[in-house]
């Protein structure tokens, strides 16, 4: 019984999204390769847990994911290892993007969300990283989706916060940008989804 309750609590935590936003603008920023650059990498492992490939960019990961979807037999018994992303390692922030995030945080009509594909375990590390940069994060929403759809999360947030009239989204992944655009194509919300290139 205790195990079931713990699993239920974890499910609730993973599936929650804010329902008390009273602002008109939602400013959503990806973390890796958008707000900051780290030495973290995704690894592809074989069935024995041995490293086959190291993926250093989001594009490399997106390309491999597409190849895996198109050629499932080729990647049978392989899996991704994202454990490198549980913490923030040797990060260097993108000054322009971080300044943009801070400006939206100062806007009384905007809510900042840092939305990362990292596991929720990394949320505290992201907050600590910005605190080290002397950036006040008390009004930020920091959410780790463990690879789930950013489009679904943002759309659910908008649908449950009727004050939101505009969504701004920055991400270095073309796949994520397209996901958000597709989820909002029938929504009556102004959307500006930007692919971040460096």
C-alpha positions in Angstrom: 0.0 0.0 0.0 2.8 2.4 0.9 4.4 1.7 -2.5 1.1 2.6 -4.3 0.7 5.8 -2.4 4.4 6.8 -3.2 3.8 6.0 -6.9 0.6 8.1 -6.9 2.3 11.1 -5.3 5.1 10.8 -7.9 2.5 10.6 -10.7 0.7 13.7 -9.4 4.0 15.7 -9.1 5.0 14.7 -12.6 1.7 15.5 -14.2 0.9 18.8 -12.5 0.9 22.1 -14.2 0.2 25.6 -12.8 -3.5 26.6 -12.4 -3.1 29.9 -10.6 -1.5 32.2 -13.3 -3.2 35.5 -13.4 -1.0 37.1 -16.2 -1.6 37.5 -19.9 1.8 36.5 -21.2 3.5 33.2 -20.8 7.3 33.4 -21.5 8.6 29.8 -21.8 12.4 29.1 -22.0 14.2 25.8 -22.6 17.3 25.4 -20.4 20.0 23.4 -22.3 21.4 25.2 -25.3 18.9 28.0 -24.9 19.5 29.6 -21.5 22.8 27.8 -20.7 25.4 25.5 -22.2 26.7 22.5 -20.2 29.0 19.6 -20.7 26.0 17.2 -20.1 25.4 14.7 -22.9 23.0 11.9 -23.8 24.3 8.4 -24.2 23.0 5.6 -26.2 23.5 2.2 -24.4 23.3 -1.3 -25.6 21.4 -4.1 -23.7 24.4 -4.6 -21.4 24.5 -1.0 -20.5 27.7 -0.3 -22.5 28.0 3.1 -24.2 27.5 3.0 -28.0 27.3 6.6 -28.8 27.5 10.0 -27.1 25.1 12.8 -28.3 26.3 16.3 -27.5 23.6 18.4 -29.2 19.8 18.5 -29.3 20.0 18.1 -33.1 22.1 14.9 -32.8 19.5 13.5 -30.3 16.5 14.5 -32.5 18.2 13.0 -35.6 18.9 9.7 -33.7 15.4 9.6 -32.3 14.0 10.0 -35.8 16.3 7.2 -37.1 15.2 5.0 -34.2 11.5 5.6 -35.0 12.2 4.8 -38.7 14.4 1.8 -38.1 13.3 0.1 -34.9 15.1 -3.2 -35.6 18.4 -1.5 -36.0 18.1 -0.1 -32.4 16.6 -3.2 -30.7 17.7 -3.5 -27.1 19.2 0.0 -27.0 18.2 2.8 -24.6 19.0 6.4 -23.9 20.9 7.3 -20.7 20.0 10.9 -19.5 21.6 10.6 -16.1 24.2 13.3 -17.0 21.4 15.8 -16.9 20.4 15.2 -13.3 22.8 17.9 -12.2 24.2 21.1 -13.8 27.8 20.6 -14.9 30.2 23.3 -16.0 27.5 25.6 -17.2 27.9 28.8 -19.1 24.8 31.0 -19.5 23.7 32.7 -22.7 23.8 36.3 -21.7 21.3 37.5 -24.2 18.7 34.8 -23.5 19.1 35.1 -19.7 18.7 38.9 -19.9 15.5 38.4 -22.0 14.2 35.9 -19.3 14.9 38.4 -16.5 13.1 41.2 -18.4 10.0 39.1 -18.8 10.3 38.2 -15.1 10.2 42.0 -14.3 7.1 42.4 -16.5 4.1 42.4 -14.1 2.0 41.0 -16.9 4.2 38.0 -17.7 4.9 34.6 -16.1 8.3 32.9 -16.8 8.5 29.2 -17.1 11.8 27.3 -17.6 10.7 24.1 -19.3 13.3 21.5 -19.7 13.4 18.0 -21.1 15.5 17.0 -18.1 14.1 14.9 -15.4 12.2 16.7 -12.6 15.2 15.8 -10.3 17.1 18.6 -12.1 14.7 21.3 -11.1 16.5 22.2 -7.9 19.9 22.2 -9.7 18.5 24.7 -12.3 17.2 27.0 -9.6 20.5 26.8 -7.7 22.4 27.6 -10.9 20.4 30.8 -11.5 20.7 31.7 -7.8 24.5 31.5 -8.2 24.2 34.0 -11.1 22.3 36.2 -8.5 19.1 35.9 -10.5 16.0 35.9 -8.3 14.0 32.8 -9.2 11.1 33.1 -6.7 8.6 33.9 -9.4 9.9 31.3 -11.9 8.1 28.1 -12.6 10.8 25.5 -13.3 9.6 22.2 -14.7 11.4 19.1 -15.8 9.4 17.0 -18.2 11.7 13.9 -18.5 11.3 14.1 -22.3 7.5 14.5 -22.4 5.8 16.9 -24.9 6.5 20.5 -24.2 3.5 21.4 -26.4 1.1 19.3 -24.3 2.4 20.9 -21.1 2.1 24.5 -22.4 -1.3 23.9 -23.9 -2.6 22.4 -20.6 -1.2 25.3 -18.7 -3.0 27.8 -21.1 -6.2 25.9 -21.0 -6.2 25.9 -17.2 -5.3 29.6 -16.9 -7.8 31.6 -18.9 -6.0 34.9 -18.3 -3.2 33.9 -20.7 -3.6 35.5 -24.1 -0.1 35.1 -25.5 2.6 32.4 -25.4 6.3 33.1 -26.2 8.5 30.0 -26.5 12.3 29.7 -27.1 14.0 26.3 -27.6 17.0 25.0 -29.5 15.1 21.9 -30.7 13.3 22.2 -34.0 11.2 19.1 -32.9 10.1 20.9 -29.7 9.3 24.1 -31.6 7.2 22.2 -34.1 5.5 20.3 -31.4 4.4 23.5 -29.7 3.3 25.0 -33.0 1.2 21.9 -33.8 -0.4 21.8 -30.4 -1.5 25.4 -30.7 -2.6 25.5 -34.4 -6.3 25.3 -33.4 -6.0 27.3 -30.2 -7.2 30.9 -30.0 -3.9 32.1 -28.5 -1.2 34.3 -29.9 1.9 32.2 -30.2 5.5 33.1 -31.0 7.7 30.0 -31.0 11.3 30.7 -31.8 14.0 28.2 -32.7 17.2 29.3 -30.9 20.3 28.9 -33.1 23.9 29.5 -31.9 
